[in-house]
Amino acid sequence: MSYAPHESLADPARKSAELWRLGLGLFAGVLIWMGLTSAVFAVVGFVGGDAGAVAFRDAVIDPSTPGGTLYQLFMIGMMLISVAVVADQLHGRSFWSVTGPLRAAARDFLRVLGAMALLYLVIGLLPPWEMAAPVEPNLTPQAWLGLLPLSLLALFLQVSAEEVVFRGYLQQQLAARLRSPVLWLGLPSVLFALGHYAPSDFPGNAALIALWAGCFGLAAADLTARTGNLGAAVGLHFASNFSAVLVTALPGPLSGLALYTLGIEPADTDAIRAVLPVDLLLLFCGWLTARIALRR
């Protein structure tokens, strides 16, 4: 598989590929997203009054609770609206031109998601059966299943929004302007990595976590360039986050919807460093599995 399919994905961006326009689009997108997040609290306050606003704030202020995790995922998902507005008003493009052909994207999403599910099943059945780190119950199975439909929707919106921003809008606008794949694959991945740089959450390991995120960004960018749509990248991202957010999460932010949490703290430098190589190997296996699934 070559990167030729990406040409058709980048074509709608060529008529407005000025770098200043891309910079303005990113700035405007952030402002729109911030406005949308503020509007959520304004609507809640208007409908529920002060008491409703306080109750809503208390329910979502802690990102390690189910309500807080759902809120964070849905708020990230609102970036989809930002991209739709920026693409239309600043570039004269439709939102669907950013995702690629919808039917092909849905097909590739399901192919990669099915292949990733099979990969995780095989890994779970193979020895050694003990996990590298101990796990602790987080939600009861009944509560987890009850939240699952809403959790899946929130997770799908979150991963779709990140793919639309980084592997969609940003990658396409750069590809329309810059000839080298090293640049239009690499620059969005670097920004994606910087977005995951969190020294307050991972003291001592923030750079390594960001490096892992950059590798993930390159894997998703590669799949997008090879297919000409965002379906495969969204499938890879959804499978990865389903495992890390809904099944077994690190304690702390975005752990509220997980069935289990790892028995290590994000600030435990040595423990996190012991797990990261396994995660990187799993990422490589996931990318390779997706490539094989897309060849069918």
TORKE-609906 format. One record per residue (C-alpha): residue in one letter; chain; z, y, x. Coordinates in Angstrom, 3 decimals, padded with zeros to 6 digits. Layout:
% residues N
+------+------+----------+----------+----------+
| code | unit |       up |    north |     east |
+------+------+----------+----------+----------+
|    A |    A |        Z |        Y |        X |
...
+------+------+----------+----------+----------+
END
This chain:
% residues 296
+------+------+----------+----------+----------+
| code | unit |       up |    north |     east |
+------+------+----------+----------+----------+
|    M |    A |  000.000 |  000.000 |  000.000 |
|    S |    A | -000.974 |  003.445 |  001.331 |
|    Y |    A |  000.071 |  006.971 |  000.449 |
|    A |    A | -003.246 |  007.666 | -001.305 |
|    P |    A | -001.647 |  007.506 | -004.802 |
|    H |    A |  000.507 |  010.492 | -003.874 |
|    E |    A | -002.591 |  012.677 | -003.723 |
|    S |    A | -002.962 |  012.528 | -007.505 |
|    L |    A |  000.747 |  013.280 | -007.899 |
|    A |    A |  000.493 |  016.358 | -005.682 |
|    D |    A | -002.786 |  017.623 | -007.181 |
|    P |    A | -001.163 |  019.634 | -010.041 |
|    A |    A |  000.918 |  021.462 | -007.431 |
|    R |    A | -002.033 |  022.654 | -005.346 |
|    K |    A | -002.879 |  025.650 | -007.533 |
|    S |    A |  000.562 |  027.169 | -006.910 |
|    A |    A |  001.578 |  025.732 | -003.538 |
|    E |    A |  002.758 |  028.927 | -001.837 |
|    L |    A |  005.991 |  028.344 |  000.063 |
|    W |    A |  007.495 |  031.557 | -001.301 |
|    R |    A |  006.884 |  030.228 | -004.808 |
|    L |    A |  008.659 |  026.976 | -003.925 |
|    G |    A |  011.630 |  028.907 | -002.515 |
|    L |    A |  011.769 |  031.070 | -005.624 |
|    G |    A |  011.520 |  027.969 | -007.791 |
|    L |    A |  014.476 |  026.317 | -006.070 |
|    F |    A |  016.537 |  029.504 | -006.376 |
|    A |    A |  015.622 |  029.957 | -010.038 |
|    G |    A |  016.322 |  026.288 | -010.748 |
|    V |    A |  019.841 |  026.594 | -009.352 |
|    L |    A |  020.486 |  029.719 | -011.445 |
|    I |    A |  019.193 |  028.030 | -014.597 |
|    W |    A |  021.340 |  024.963 | -013.920 |
|    M |    A |  024.442 |  027.102 | -013.373 |
|    G |    A |  023.707 |  028.938 | -016.603 |
|    L |    A |  023.369 |  025.674 | -018.499 |
|    T |    A |  026.679 |  024.346 | -017.193 |
|    S |    A |  028.395 |  027.583 | -018.218 |
|    A |    A |  026.712 |  027.416 | -021.617 |
|    V |    A |  028.327 |  024.029 | -022.281 |
|    F |    A |  031.798 |  025.570 | -022.144 |
|    A |    A |  030.628 |  028.555 | -024.201 |
|    V |    A |  029.299 |  026.266 | -026.953 |
|    V |    A |  032.472 |  024.175 | -026.937 |
|    G |    A |  034.570 |  027.342 | -027.204 |
|    F |    A |  032.411 |  028.692 | -030.028 |
|    V |    A |  032.599 |  025.452 | -032.032 |
|    G |    A |  036.150 |  024.377 | -031.247 |
|    G |    A |  037.832 |  027.682 | -030.517 |
|    D |    A |  040.248 |  028.259 | -027.679 |
|    A |    A |  042.126 |  025.042 | -028.396 |
|    G |    A |  038.899 |  023.037 | -028.292 |
|    A |    A |  037.815 |  024.680 | -025.039 |
|    V |    A |  041.156 |  023.914 | -023.395 |
|    A |    A |  041.085 |  020.303 | -024.620 |
|    F |    A |  037.525 |  019.869 | -023.321 |
|    R |    A |  038.411 |  021.392 | -019.964 |
|    D |    A |  041.432 |  019.116 | -019.609 |
|    A |    A |  039.269 |  016.073 | -020.465 |
|    V |    A |  036.603 |  016.765 | -017.838 |
|    I |    A |  038.398 |  018.657 | -015.089 |
|    D |    A |  039.322 |  015.489 | -013.171 |
|    P |    A |  036.083 |  013.786 | -011.973 |
|    S |    A |  037.965 |  010.530 | -011.356 |
|    T |    A |  038.603 |  010.020 | -015.101 |
|    P |    A |  036.041 |  008.562 | -017.544 |
|    G |    A |  035.586 |  011.945 | -019.221 |
|    G |    A |  035.286 |  013.754 | -015.912 |
|    T |    A |  032.778 |  011.278 | -014.520 |
|    L |    A |  030.648 |  011.437 | -017.661 |
|    Y |    A |  030.723 |  015.229 | -017.527 |
|    Q |    A |  029.623 |  015.273 | -013.880 |
|    L |    A |  026.747 |  012.868 | -014.526 |
|    F |    A |  025.518 |  014.751 | -017.589 |
|    M |    A |  025.748 |  018.088 | -015.786 |
|    I |    A |  023.592 |  016.762 | -012.944 |
|    G |    A |  021.185 |  015.489 | -015.591 |
|    M |    A |  020.740 |  019.076 | -016.793 |
|    M |    A |  018.688 |  019.724 | -013.673 |
|    L |    A |  015.854 |  018.108 | -015.631 |
|    I |    A |  015.771 |  021.201 | -017.831 |
|    S |    A |  015.756 |  023.478 | -014.783 |
|    V |    A |  012.739 |  021.695 | -013.302 |
|    A |    A |  010.894 |  021.752 | -016.638 |
|    V |    A |  011.384 |  025.522 | -016.952 |
|    V |    A |  010.479 |  026.287 | -013.324 |
|    A |    A |  007.413 |  024.027 | -013.363 |
|    D |    A |  006.119 |  025.648 | -016.546 |
|    Q |    A |  006.942 |  029.305 | -015.916 |
|    L |    A |  006.429 |  029.542 | -012.163 |
|    H |    A |  003.757 |  026.917 | -011.469 |
|    G |    A |  001.927 |  026.477 | -014.771 |
|    R |    A |  002.665 |  022.735 | -014.675 |
|    S |    A |  004.008 |  020.408 | -017.312 |
|    F |    A |  007.201 |  018.457 | -016.731 |
|    W |    A |  005.246 |  015.194 | -016.936 |
|    S |    A |  003.027 |  016.273 | -014.068 |
|    V |    A |  006.181 |  016.129 | -011.933 |
|    T |    A |  007.103 |  012.583 | -012.982 |
|    G |    A |  003.602 |  011.160 | -012.759 |
|    P |    A |  001.882 |  009.154 | -015.533 |
|    L |    A |  004.623 |  008.078 | -017.935 |
|    R |    A |  003.303 |  004.567 | -018.612 |
|    A |    A |  002.918 |  003.784 | -014.912 |
|    A |    A |  006.353 |  005.276 | -014.171 |
|    A |    A |  007.986 |  003.124 | -016.862 |
|    R |    A |  006.215 |  000.022 | -015.544 |
|    D |    A |  007.288 |  000.635 | -011.946 |
|    F |    A |  010.835 |  001.496 | -013.036 |
|    L |    A |  011.211 | -001.820 | -014.845 |
|    R |    A |  009.638 | -003.789 | -011.986 |
|    V |    A |  011.966 | -002.329 | -009.385 |
|    L |    A |  015.029 | -002.492 | -011.631 |
|    G |    A |  014.387 | -006.164 | -012.390 |
|    A |    A |  013.828 | -006.966 | -008.725 |
|    M |    A |  017.012 | -005.135 | -007.724 |
|    A |    A |  019.023 | -007.000 | -010.361 |
|    L |    A |  017.734 | -010.280 | -008.931 |
|    L |    A |  018.606 | -009.123 | -005.387 |
|    Y |    A |  022.178 | -008.245 | -006.373 |
|    L |    A |  022.528 | -011.557 | -008.190 |
|    V |    A |  021.394 | -013.503 | -005.129 |
|    I |    A |  023.716 | -011.515 | -002.864 |
|    G |    A |  026.607 | -012.164 | -005.235 |
|    L |    A |  025.951 | -015.917 | -005.208 |
|    L |    A |  025.567 | -016.274 | -001.449 |
|    P |    A |  028.516 | -016.787 |  000.902 |
|    P |    A |  030.746 | -015.258 |  002.035 |
|    W |    A |  032.108 | -014.697 | -001.454 |
|    E |    A |  034.919 | -012.359 | -000.386 |
|    M |    A |  033.965 | -008.684 | -000.341 |
|    A |    A |  034.253 | -006.713 |  002.899 |
|    A |    A |  036.987 | -004.619 |  001.234 |
|    P |    A |  039.487 | -005.620 | -001.477 |
|    V |    A |  038.835 | -004.512 | -005.047 |
|    E |    A |  041.265 | -003.351 | -007.696 |
|    P |    A |  040.842 | -003.200 | -011.500 |
|    N |    A |  039.994 |  000.269 | -012.773 |
|    L |    A |  039.017 | -000.043 | -016.453 |
|    T |    A |  039.764 | -002.927 | -018.757 |
|    P |    A |  036.663 | -004.970 | -019.614 |
|    Q |    A |  036.934 | -003.807 | -023.244 |
|    A |    A |  037.057 | -000.138 | -022.273 |
|    W |    A |  034.238 | -000.580 | -019.763 |
|    L |    A |  031.983 | -002.247 | -022.322 |
|    G |    A |  032.844 |  000.356 | -024.943 |
|    L |    A |  031.819 |  003.158 | -022.599 |
|    L |    A |  028.793 |  001.318 | -021.198 |
|    P |    A |  026.077 |  002.696 | -023.535 |
|    L |    A |  027.129 |  006.288 | -022.812 |
|    S |    A |  027.655 |  005.481 | -019.123 |
|    L |    A |  024.142 |  004.045 | -018.806 |
|    L |    A |  022.610 |  007.095 | -020.489 |
|    A |    A |  024.547 |  009.505 | -018.270 |
|    L |    A |  023.663 |  007.520 | -015.147 |
|    F |    A |  019.979 |  007.386 | -016.065 |
|    L |    A |  019.881 |  011.159 | -016.589 |
|    Q |    A |  021.707 |  011.753 | -013.302 |
|    V |    A |  019.422 |  009.620 | -011.123 |
|    S |    A |  016.310 |  010.846 | -012.952 |
|    A |    A |  017.300 |  014.466 | -012.367 |
|    E |    A |  017.861 |  013.936 | -008.648 |
|    E |    A |  014.541 |  012.124 | -008.290 |
|    V |    A |  012.681 |  014.777 | -010.278 |
|    V |    A |  014.121 |  017.521 | -008.056 |
|    F |    A |  013.771 |  015.887 | -004.627 |
|    R |    A |  010.997 |  013.275 | -004.886 |
|    G |    A |  009.230 |  015.104 | -007.700 |
|    Y |    A |  009.140 |  018.890 | -007.608 |
|    L |    A |  010.128 |  019.473 | -003.981 |
|    Q |    A |  008.111 |  016.644 | -002.427 |
|    Q |    A |  004.988 |  017.428 | -004.448 |
|    Q |    A |  005.031 |  021.165 | -003.762 |
|    L |    A |  005.458 |  020.506 | -000.050 |
|    A |    A |  002.721 |  017.863 | -000.034 |
|    A |    A |  000.368 |  020.325 | -001.706 |
|    R |    A |  000.968 |  022.781 |  001.140 |
|    L |    A |  001.695 |  020.634 |  004.223 |
|    R |    A | -000.612 |  017.888 |  005.443 |
|    S |    A |  001.871 |  015.829 |  007.458 |
|    P |    A |  003.785 |  013.140 |  005.515 |
|    V |    A |  006.550 |  013.529 |  008.090 |
|    L |    A |  007.208 |  016.974 |  006.634 |
|    W |    A |  006.803 |  016.382 |  002.919 |
|    L |    A |  008.727 |  013.112 |  003.077 |
|    G |    A |  011.290 |  014.298 |  005.604 |
|    L |    A |  012.264 |  017.786 |  004.421 |
|    P |    A |  013.361 |  016.716 |  000.896 |
|    S |    A |  015.285 |  013.825 |  002.449 |
|    V |    A |  017.099 |  016.201 |  004.795 |
|    L |    A |  018.063 |  018.425 |  001.862 |
|    F |    A |  019.147 |  015.356 | -000.100 |
|    A |    A |  021.340 |  014.354 |  002.841 |
|    L |    A |  022.866 |  017.827 |  003.070 |
|    G |    A |  023.666 |  017.661 | -000.628 |
|    H |    A |  025.789 |  014.577 |  000.089 |
|    Y |    A |  027.621 |  016.124 |  003.040 |
|    A |    A |  031.237 |  016.262 |  001.841 |
|    P |    A |  033.762 |  016.671 |  004.658 |
|    S |    A |  036.555 |  017.307 |  002.171 |
|    D |    A |  035.986 |  013.881 |  000.570 |
|    F |    A |  035.083 |  011.947 |  003.727 |
|    P |    A |  036.850 |  013.543 |  006.703 |
|    G |    A |  035.547 |  011.935 |  009.846 |
|    N |    A |  032.644 |  010.227 |  008.063 |
|    A |    A |  030.871 |  013.062 |  006.264 |
|    A |    A |  027.950 |  013.055 |  008.698 |
|    L |    A |  027.510 |  009.291 |  008.422 |
|    I |    A |  027.569 |  009.453 |  004.604 |
|    A |    A |  024.940 |  012.208 |  004.737 |
|    L |    A |  022.855 |  010.102 |  007.130 |
|    W |    A |  022.973 |  007.194 |  004.680 |
|    A |    A |  021.877 |  009.540 |  001.880 |
|    G |    A |  019.008 |  010.762 |  004.054 |
|    C |    A |  017.875 |  007.170 |  004.617 |
|    F |    A |  018.018 |  006.591 |  000.874 |
|    G |    A |  015.954 |  009.720 |  000.344 |
|    L |    A |  013.286 |  008.442 |  002.731 |
|    A |    A |  013.198 |  005.061 |  000.961 |
|    A |    A |  012.780 |  006.718 | -002.449 |
|    A |    A |  010.193 |  009.153 | -001.058 |
|    D |    A |  008.208 |  006.279 |  000.422 |
|    L |    A |  008.142 |  004.421 | -002.908 |
|    T |    A |  007.045 |  007.592 | -004.695 |
|    A |    A |  004.220 |  008.203 | -002.239 |
|    R |    A |  003.010 |  004.611 | -002.521 |
|    T |    A |  002.980 |  004.518 | -006.339 |
|    G |    A |  002.059 |  008.065 | -007.359 |
|    N |    A |  004.954 |  008.331 | -009.820 |
|    L |    A |  008.749 |  008.523 | -009.859 |
|    G |    A |  009.403 |  005.233 | -011.669 |
|    A |    A |  010.075 |  003.083 | -008.607 |
|    A |    A |  012.356 |  005.684 | -007.012 |
|    V |    A |  014.336 |  006.078 | -010.240 |
|    G |    A |  014.643 |  002.285 | -010.489 |
|    L |    A |  015.973 |  001.994 | -006.936 |
|    H |    A |  018.374 |  004.894 | -007.477 |
|    F |    A |  019.584 |  003.585 | -010.839 |
|    A |    A |  020.312 |  000.114 | -009.444 |
|    S |    A |  022.144 |  001.563 | -006.444 |
|    N |    A |  024.272 |  003.930 | -008.523 |
|    F |    A |  024.953 |  001.315 | -011.205 |
|    S |    A |  026.596 | -000.787 | -008.523 |
|    A |    A |  028.399 |  002.117 | -006.826 |
|    V |    A |  029.441 |  004.120 | -009.915 |
|    L |    A |  029.757 |  001.664 | -012.814 |
|    V |    A |  030.716 | -001.621 | -011.141 |
|    T |    A |  032.676 | -001.037 | -007.919 |
|    A |    A |  033.328 |  002.567 | -006.907 |
|    L |    A |  035.286 |  004.267 | -004.195 |
|    P |    A |  038.518 |  005.794 | -005.539 |
|    G |    A |  038.192 |  009.476 | -006.316 |
|    P |    A |  035.347 |  011.548 | -007.815 |
|    L |    A |  032.851 |  009.633 | -009.977 |
|    S |    A |  035.064 |  006.534 | -010.146 |
|    G |    A |  036.187 |  006.971 | -013.747 |
|    L |    A |  033.549 |  004.687 | -015.288 |
|    A |    A |  033.806 |  001.846 | -012.758 |
|    L |    A |  035.071 | -001.591 | -013.708 |
|    Y |    A |  036.649 | -001.895 | -010.249 |
|    T |    A |  037.481 |  000.389 | -007.357 |
|    L |    A |  037.488 | -000.513 | -003.687 |
|    G |    A |  040.952 | -000.877 | -002.234 |
|    I |    A |  040.235 |  001.721 |  000.456 |
|    E |    A |  040.496 |  005.488 |  000.426 |
|    P |    A |  037.536 |  007.779 |  001.207 |
|    A |    A |  039.682 |  009.421 |  003.891 |
|    D |    A |  040.201 |  006.070 |  005.657 |
|    T |    A |  037.728 |  006.672 |  008.479 |
|    D |    A |  037.767 |  003.190 |  009.989 |
|    A |    A |  037.485 |  001.369 |  006.656 |
|    I |    A |  034.543 |  003.490 |  005.514 |
|    R |    A |  032.766 |  002.990 |  008.837 |
|    A |    A |  033.190 | -000.771 |  008.453 |
|    V |    A |  031.488 | -000.689 |  005.034 |
|    L |    A |  028.622 |  001.699 |  005.864 |
|    P |    A |  026.520 | -000.753 |  007.938 |
|    V |    A |  026.619 | -003.218 |  005.037 |
|    D |    A |  025.502 | -000.476 |  002.645 |
|    L |    A |  022.686 |  000.502 |  004.998 |
|    L |    A |  021.521 | -003.112 |  005.235 |
|    L |    A |  021.666 | -003.403 |  001.447 |
|    L |    A |  019.566 | -000.235 |  001.161 |
|    F |    A |  016.944 | -001.701 |  003.477 |
|    C |    A |  016.901 | -004.954 |  001.477 |
|    G |    A |  016.586 | -002.953 | -001.747 |
|    W |    A |  013.665 | -000.916 | -000.423 |
|    L |    A |  011.939 | -004.081 |  000.831 |
|    T |    A |  012.565 | -005.822 | -002.499 |
|    A |    A |  011.066 | -002.856 | -004.358 |
|    R |    A |  007.999 | -002.917 | -002.107 |
|    I |    A |  007.472 | -006.617 | -002.840 |
|    A |    A |  007.948 | -006.106 | -006.592 |
|    L |    A |  005.381 | -003.295 | -006.637 |
|    R |    A |  002.744 | -005.493 | -004.978 |
|    R |    A |  002.650 | -007.807 | -008.004 |
+------+------+----------+----------+----------+
END
